[in-house]
Amino acid sequence: MARACIDDGAEVILVGCGYYGPILRTAGYTEIPGTGVPVVDCSAVALKQAECMADLALTTGLVKSERCYFRPPPRDALDTVRQSLGIAGSGSRRKEAGA
């Protein structure tokens, strides 16, 4: 799968599984052989991001904003995308389930 992504232009492979990333890194698998494309462990990335956020908070006082609000996309845009993916009825089922 990684080679197919590289063929499509990927410059890095991010292993999104919380278990496989650390296993591959521990085993020394940090690059797709013969491509020069790095394999990155998402757990390590998440840890470094948390460290950066903590450092910023300690040194500058900047913390995650609590004022930010993201509006959902317009209902007609969601319906159009759902229809194009063949999942047009999924929105109404979620309402019935109480989601």
C-alpha positions as CSV (number, residue, x, y, z in Angstrom):
1,M,0.0,0.0,0.0
2,A,2.9,2.4,0.8
3,R,4.4,1.9,-2.6
4,A,1.0,2.7,-4.3
5,C,0.8,5.9,-2.2
6,I,4.4,6.8,-3.3
7,D,3.4,6.1,-6.9
8,D,0.6,8.7,-6.4
9,G,3.1,11.2,-5.1
10,A,3.4,10.6,-1.3
11,E,6.5,12.0,0.2
12,V,6.1,10.4,3.6
13,I,4.2,7.5,5.0
14,L,2.5,8.1,8.3
15,V,1.7,4.9,10.1
16,G,-1.7,5.8,11.7
17,C,-2.0,2.7,13.9
18,G,-1.1,3.3,17.6
19,Y,0.6,-0.2,17.6
20,Y,2.2,-0.6,14.2
21,G,4.0,2.7,14.2
22,P,6.1,2.0,17.4
23,I,6.6,-1.6,16.3
24,L,8.0,-0.6,12.9
25,R,10.2,2.2,14.5
26,T,11.6,-0.2,17.1
27,A,12.4,-2.7,14.4
28,G,14.3,0.0,12.5
29,Y,11.8,0.2,9.6
30,T,12.0,4.0,9.1
31,E,12.1,4.1,5.3
32,I,10.4,2.4,2.4
33,P,13.3,0.4,0.9
34,G,14.7,1.9,-2.3
35,T,12.5,5.0,-2.3
36,G,14.0,7.4,0.3
37,V,10.4,7.9,1.6
38,P,10.4,8.0,5.4
39,V,8.0,6.0,7.5
40,V,6.8,8.1,10.4
41,D,5.3,6.7,13.7
42,C,2.1,8.7,14.5
43,S,2.6,8.0,18.2
44,A,6.0,9.8,18.1
45,V,4.4,12.7,16.2
46,A,1.6,13.0,18.7
47,L,4.1,13.0,21.6
48,K,6.3,15.7,20.0
49,Q,3.2,17.8,19.3
50,A,2.1,17.6,23.0
51,E,5.7,18.6,24.0
52,C,5.6,21.6,21.7
53,M,2.2,22.7,23.0
54,A,3.4,22.4,26.6
55,D,6.6,24.4,25.8
56,L,4.6,27.1,24.1
57,A,2.2,27.3,27.1
58,L,5.1,27.6,29.6
59,T,7.2,30.0,27.6
60,T,4.6,32.3,26.0
61,G,1.4,31.6,27.8
62,L,-0.3,30.5,24.5
63,V,-2.8,27.7,25.0
64,K,-5.5,26.1,22.9
65,S,-8.3,28.5,22.1
66,E,-11.6,27.8,23.7
67,R,-13.4,30.5,21.6
68,C,-13.2,28.7,18.3
69,Y,-16.4,27.3,16.8
70,F,-16.6,25.4,13.6
71,R,-19.9,25.4,11.9
72,P,-21.0,22.2,10.1
73,P,-21.1,22.3,6.3
74,P,-24.4,23.2,4.7
75,R,-26.9,20.4,4.7
76,D,-27.3,20.4,0.9
77,A,-23.5,20.1,0.5
78,L,-23.5,17.1,2.8
79,D,-26.4,15.5,1.0
80,T,-24.7,16.0,-2.4
81,V,-21.5,14.3,-1.1
82,R,-23.4,11.5,0.5
83,Q,-25.3,10.8,-2.8
84,S,-22.1,10.8,-4.8
85,L,-20.6,8.2,-2.4
86,G,-23.8,6.1,-2.3
87,I,-24.5,6.8,1.4
88,A,-27.4,9.2,0.9
89,G,-29.5,7.8,3.7
90,S,-26.9,7.8,6.5
91,G,-27.8,11.3,7.8
92,S,-31.4,10.3,8.6
93,R,-30.4,7.1,10.3
94,R,-28.0,9.1,12.7
95,K,-30.9,11.3,13.7
96,E,-33.1,8.3,14.5
97,A,-30.3,6.8,16.6
98,G,-30.1,9.9,18.6
99,A,-26.7,11.0,17.3
